[in-house]
Amino acid sequence: MYTQQPAPTEDSGAPQRTDVRAALLGGTTFRSLSEQTLSPREEKFERVRQTTGLFLAPVVAVVFALLPLNLDLQQHMLAAILLGVIVLWICEPVPIPIGGLIGVAAIVILGVAPASAVLAPFGSTTIFTFIGAFILAQAMLKHGIAQRLAFAVLSAPGVGKSTYRVVIAFGVITCLLSAFVSNTATVAMLMPTALGVLVVIAKLMQDRGIVKADFDPLRMRVGAALLLMLAYGASVGGLLTPVGSPPNLIGRGLIEEATGVRISFAQWMAIAAPVCLAMFVVLSLVMLLLNKPEIRRLEGVEDYVREQREAQGKMTRAEVNTLIAFGVTVTLWLAPAVASLIGGTESEAYIFLDDRLDEGIVAVLGASLLFILPVNWKQRQATLTWSDAAKIDWGTILLFGTGIIFGALLASTGLAETIGKGASENLNITNIVAITAFSAILAILISETTSNTASAAVIVPIVIPLCQAIGVDPFVPALAATFAASFGFMLPVSTPQNAIVYGTGAVPITRMIRTGLFFDILGAVLIIALVPVMIAVVGIGG
């Protein structure tokens, strides 16, 4: 049975014990070097990385801008700025959201596009989804829902005995939810629960002396593994259904229009299910091998969790209100998917709900309920105050807003099309295997620096005419590009879910890049190998 260790006596010479709960649940966001607890070796590496990036970013941008390339001036300048911003994102000489904003400012100042057009994506539905989901997550943190759910997950038979099982369990839940709920919303909903689990694990490690008393819980490998599993698992699960993510709907629509072959909901799932299963197995292996948890066996945790659940008692009014707001939001998010399952995506019910229940509007509507549902009616005390809501991670919102901006400009300036056509001509692509590999790899590369939606919208229209030009049926390459567009795991800006978990401060950029690179490569291999096979098994396409 797990027993709490006695608190250490005060000693002016002893290191101060880290408040694990405050560190993990205290609204942590992007941290500069001075805000992190690093070993001397890590600090030296980080200083070199950041100092290099500070000087390398402008040098890369200027040198590329001066190269005599056969590019339209607008495309040339955009590419130069984007390369500089990528260096800023990787090396972090400034906080990642600021790196994106520097790029946005450069785009306007250098005349690539007018400010009104550049800043318009900040009003996209994705941004409002972020805001609403973050406010709901803030309420879950404030009122202890996250901790309650964390203990519920850990109390499942066998799960709480191993950090490996905890990580995989969260991955399974994320994959299943993201097949019907947006990837962004799924991660935003589960992140507070994951942080609650990390608090439990970190306290156990601290009490058992596995880590130093003053350790930094935001630098734990198990924390990076758990949170990256949420982000990457959502992208994998989002492939399972046509409504799992926007790239699926975009790619399916373009394929059907070009080939005249309709892909039903069931056919899509039949193709995607084996691909998703294989990807999840590979993801679990990559995640736990590259981010091996500091502690594997969690003996005594089940007794500890049972004691904590008993101490929590019954749910408070604030917790009930938070769950009501959360439930309403999820129900409205699921409504279009349910309608599509019953009547198909061509049914009037699905079209009606899909048009009106915009993901971002639903998110802010659900969040608004937190300011209406009362905890104490006589005192007019609502479930959440604006002071609480103002604590959400605005840096992450700014970060992904800049990602949307770059994605929109890549499409509108024609730079993405130029990259695709140039690459295909230089690589001498002439057969279906080569063009399928090219389509998947290019989609992954584009999605690293833009939104997945933008990647699908840009790549699939390039792939289809290329296939037609060389006399290849576009069905397999276009669907491979659609699946690959949901990848892009190396940078926080690659997907909203990457940005959310990076915003916790518990996922170092170097870990995200390394883990994401391995999974990008293995994921591309799985897409190239399995998508043609499953299309042939299902019997659709040319």
N, C-alpha and C positions, 0 to 999 in steps of 0.2 A: 504493500500500500504506500502511496506517495505521501510523504509528510513534509510540511513546510519547514525549511531550515530556519533556525533562529537568526534574527537580524544581527548583523555585526555591530560590535560596540564602536563608539565614536573614537576615531584615531586621526589626529590631524595629519599624520604621515601616510595614511592609507588612501588609496584612490576612492573617489566618490562613486557610490553605486548608481549606475544608470537607471533612470526611470523609464523602463521599457514601454510601458503603456503610453506615456507622454510622447516618447520618440516615434512610436508607430502610429498612434491614433491622434496625434496633435496637429493634424492638418499640414504635415510636412510636404514640401514641394521641391522644385529644383534647388539644389544646394551648390554654392560656390565652394572652391577648394578650402577656404578658411573656415567653412561651416562643417567640414567633415572630420571624422576621427580616422586618421590613416597611420599605417606603419611608416617608418622612415623610407623604406623601399617604395611603397605605394606613393608616398608624397613626392619623392624624387621623380617617379614616372609621370605623375599627374602634372607636375610643374613643367617638365619638358614638353609634354603633350600640349598643354594649354599655351605655353610660350611659342611653340612652333606654329600652332594654329593662328595665333594673333598676327604673325607676320606672313605666314604662308597663304592665308585666305586672300588678302588683297593682291599678292604677287600672282597667284594662280588666275584670279579674275582679270587682271590687267594683261598678263602675258597672253591668255587665250583671246582676249578682245583684240590684241594687236596681230594675231596670226592671220596670214593671208588665206582665209578660207573662202570657198565658193558658197557663201551663205548670205541670205537676205540680212541687211543691217539689223533689223528688229530681232530676228532669230539669233544672230551672232551675239548681240549684247545680252539677250536673255540667257543664253547658254553660259556666257562668261560670269554673269551674276549668280546663276544657279550653282556653278562649280565653286565659286567663292563661299556661298552659303553652306554648301555641303561640307566644305572644310571646317567652317565654323561649327556646324552641328556635330561633326565627328570629334574635333579637338576641344570644343567647349572653352575657348578663351573668354567668351561671354556666355551668360545663361542662354540655353537653347532657344527660348521664345524671343529673346533679344536678337539672336542671330537671324531668325526669320524676319523680324521687323526691319533689320538693317537691309536685308535683301529687298523687301517691299519698298523701302524708301529709295534705294538705288534704282529700282525699276522706273519709278516715277521721275526722279531727278534726271536720269539719263534718257528720258523720253521714249522708253520702250512701250509704255501705255499710259493713258491719262489716269489720274488719281481716282476718278469716279468709277472707272471700269475695274481698276486694280482692287479697290477696297470693297466692291460689291459682294464678293463671296463671304465677307464677314457676316452678311445677313442670311446665309444659307441655313437650311433646315438642320444640318449637322451641328452647327454652332448652338442652336436652340436645344437640340437634343442633349448636348454636353451640359448646358446650363441647368436644364430641368433635372437630368439624371444626377448631376452633382449635388443639387439641393436636396433631392431625395436621399442620397448617400449621406449627406451631412446630418440629416435628421436621424438616420439609422445609427450613426456614430454617437450623436449627442444623447440619445435616449436608450442606448445599450442594446438595440436590436442586433447590431453586428456581433457583439459578444455572445448574445443569446444564441444566434444562428451558428456561431463558431462552435460553441459547446455542443449544439445539436449535431453538427457534422462529425465532430470528434467522438460523439457517443455512439455512432453507428457501429455495429458489430465488427470488430477487427480493425477498423480504420484508425482509431486512435493509438494503435500499438506501433505504428511505423510512419515516419515522415514521408517515405516513398508512397505509401498508400494514401496519405493525406493529399499529396500533390496530384496523384493520379485521379483520386476521387473528385477533386475540384475540376480537373480537366474533363472528366466524363460529364459532370453537371453542366459545365460551360458549353461543351459541344452540343448537347441535347437542346439546351435553351436557345442557343444562337441559331439553330436550324429554323426557328420560327420567330424569335425576337431579334431585333437588330443586334449586331455584334457589339456595337458601342454600348447600347443599353444593358446587354447581358453582363459585360465586364463592369460597368458602373454599378450595377446592382450587387454583384458578387464581391467586388473589391473590399467593401467594409467587412464582410464576413472573413475573407482571406486575411485581412490585417488583424482581425480578432484572433484567428488561429495562430498567427505569427506571434502575437503577444503571449499566448499560452506557451508556445514552444520556446520563445526567447527567455521567459521567466524560468522555465525548467532548466534550460542550459545555464542560466545565471546562478540559480540556486544550487546546482550540482557541481559548480566550479569548472564546467566545460569551457567557459569563456571567462575573461577577466571581469571583475565587478564593474569597471567603467567602460566596458566594450560598447561599440556602436551597433545597435540592432539593425540599423539600416544598411549594414555592410554584410549581412548574413547570406551565405550561399543558398540556404533553404528559402530565404525570403525572395531572392531573385528567381529561384526555380518555381515557387508557388505563383508569383505574380506573372511571370512570363508564360506559365502554363495557362493562366486565365486569358492573356492577350492572344497567344498563338492558338489555343484551343478554340476560341471564338471564331477565328478565321477558318479553321478546319471545319468546325460544325456548320458554319455559314454556307458551305458548299453543298450541304446535304439536300436542300430544297431550293426551288427557283426563287422563293421569297426570302431565302436566308440572308441575302445581302444584295445591294443594288447592282453590283457587277453581274450577278446571275441574270437579273431581269433584262439588263442592257444587252448582254451577250446573246441571250436566248432570242430576244426580239430581232436583233440584227441577223442572226443565223436563219431564223424563220423567214425573214423578209428576203434574204439572198437566195436561199435554197428552196423555199416553198414547202419545207418539211416542218410540221408542227411538233414540238417536243412537249408531251403531256407532263403533268406533275409526277405521275407514277414513273414514266420513262426517265425523267431527270433523276429521280431518287434511285432508280435501279442502276443508272450509270455512276452516280456519285457515291452511293453507300460503300462499295468496296474500296473506292479511292479514299474516302474519308477514314475508313477503318484502318487501312494501311498507313495513312498519314498520322493517325493518332498513335499507333504503335511506335512509329519512327520518332514522333515528337516526344513521347514519354522516355524513350531511350536517350535521345539527344539531350533532353532537359536534365535528366538525372545523372548522366555521365559528365556533362560539361559544368553542371552546377551541383556537384555532389553535396548533399546536406551534411552539415557538421555533426549531426546526431542522427542515427538511423532508428534504433530501438527506443520506443517511448514507454518503457515499463512504468506502471503506476499512473499513467495519464488517465486511464479509464476511471479509476477511483477518484482521482483529483477532479475530473470533469463532473462526475456524479455529485461530489460535494459542492462544487460551484453552482451547478444547476439547481440544487436544493436551496442554496443560499440566495439565488436570484429571486425566488418566490414567484408570485403571480405577475402577469404583465400589467404595467401601469397604463393609465389612460393615454399618456403620450405615446407609448409603444403601440397601443391598439390603433390610434389615429394614424401613426406612421405606416402601419401595415395596411390600413384602409387606403391611404393615398397611393401606396406602392401597388396594392392590388388593383385599384382602378386603372393605374397607368399600364400595368402589364396586360390587363384584360383588353384595354383599347388597342394596345400594340398587337395583341394576338388576333383581334377580331377579323382583320382582312385575311390573315393566314387561314383561320378557321373557315371563313367563307370560301376561300379558294379550294380547301380540301373537300368541302361539301358540293359546291357548284362549279368549281374550276375557275381559272383566272379570266375567263370570258363571261362569267355570269354577271348579272346586273348587281347582285348583292356585293360581290367582290369589288367591282368597279366603283360602286357608290361609297363603300367603306374606305377603299384605298385612296380615293380622291379627297375624302374629308378628314380621315384620321391620319393626318400627316405626322410623321414620327416626332418631329421637333415640337409641334403644337401639342401633341399628347403629353410630351415630357414636361413642358411648362405648365400645362393644365393640371397634371397630377401634382407637381410641386406646389402649385397655388393652393391646393387643398390643405397643405400644411399650415397655411396662414389663415385658414377659415375654421378648420376643425378645432374646437376649444378643449383646453385642458382644465381651465377654470372659467366658467361662463360669467360668474359674478364679477370677476376681476378682468374679464375680456382678455384672458391669457390664451393665446393660440399655441398650437403644437410647436411652432418654430417662429423665431423673431427674425427681423431683417439683419440684425447684427450677426446672428448665426449663419444666415444664408450668405452674407458678404464674405465669409471665410472660405468659400469654395476656391478651388485652384484656378484662378483666372489665367495663370501662366500657361496651363495646358490648353485652355480655350484659344489664347492668342497663337500658340504654337500650331495647332491644327488649322486655324484660320489662314495662316501663311502657307501651309501645305496646300490648301484648297486653291489659294491664289496662284501658286506656281503651276498646279495642275491645269487650271483654266487657261493660263497663258501659254502653256505648252501646246494646248489644243488650238487656241484662237490664232496664235502666230504661225502655226503650221510646223513648228520645230519638231514635234513628236513624229509627224508624218515624214519629215525630211530624214530624221534619224532612222526610222523604219525602212524607208525605201533605200537609203544609202547603204544600210547594213545588209539588206537582202541582195543588192546588186554586187557588193564587194565580196560577199560570202558565196556567191554563185549558187543560190538555192534553186534546185530544179526538181526535187521529188518530195513526196508527202512526208517522209520521215524527217527530212531536213527542215522543211517549212514548219512542221509541228514543233520541233525542237526550237527553231528560231522564234516562233510565236510565243511559246511558253517562257523562254528565257528573256525575251524583250519585254513581255508583260511584267515579269518579276522586277526587272531592272527599272522600268518606268514607275512601278508602284512603290519603289523604295523612296522616291523623292516627291511623289504626288499621292493623292488619294486613290484608293482602289477603284472607286467609281470612275475617276478621270482616266485611269489606266485602261479600264475596259472600253470606255467611250472612245479612246484614242487608238488602241491597238487593234481591236476587232475590225473596225472599218479599214485599217491598213491591210490586215491579213486576207480578208475576203477578196479584194481585187487582185492581190498578188497571186492567190491560188487560181483565180479565174484566168489570169494572164498566162500562167504556165500549164493550164489544163488540168488542175488538181481540184477534186471536190473539196470545198472549203469547210465542210462540216467538222471534221476532226481537228484541223489546226485552229479553227475559230473557237471551238469549245475548249480546247486546251488553253488557248489564250484567255478565255473567260475565267476558267478555274485559276490560272496562274495570276490573274489580276488581283485575286484576293490574297495573294502572298505579299511579300515585302515586309520582312521581319527585323531588318537590321537597325532601323532608325526610329526614334519616337514619332517623327512626322509621317512615317510610312502608313500607319493606320490610326484611327482614333483610339482603338484599344491599346496600342503601343504607347500612345501619348498619355493615356490615363494611368497605366501602371508605372510609367517612367515618372509621372508627376508625384508619385508617393515618395520619391527620394530613395526607395529601397532597391532600385534596379540601376546599378552603375551603367553608364553608356557603353563601356568596354564589354561588359557581360552581354548586353543586348546585341551589340554588333557581332560578337563571336558566336553566340547561340543562334542568332538570326541568320548568319551566313551559312552555317552548317545546315540549318533546316531549309533555307532557300535552295541550296544545292540538292539536297536529298528530295525535297518536295518537287523540284523540277524533274528529277529523274522519275519519280512516281507518276507524275502527270503524263510525261512523254510515253512511259511504258504502259500505263493502265487505261488511260482514256481511249485510245484506239481499240483496245481489246474489249472494253465494256460497251462501246458503241456497236461493235460487231456482234457481241452477245445479245444486246437488246434488239438489234436489227433495224436501226434507223440510220439515216444518212445515205450517201450515194455508194 
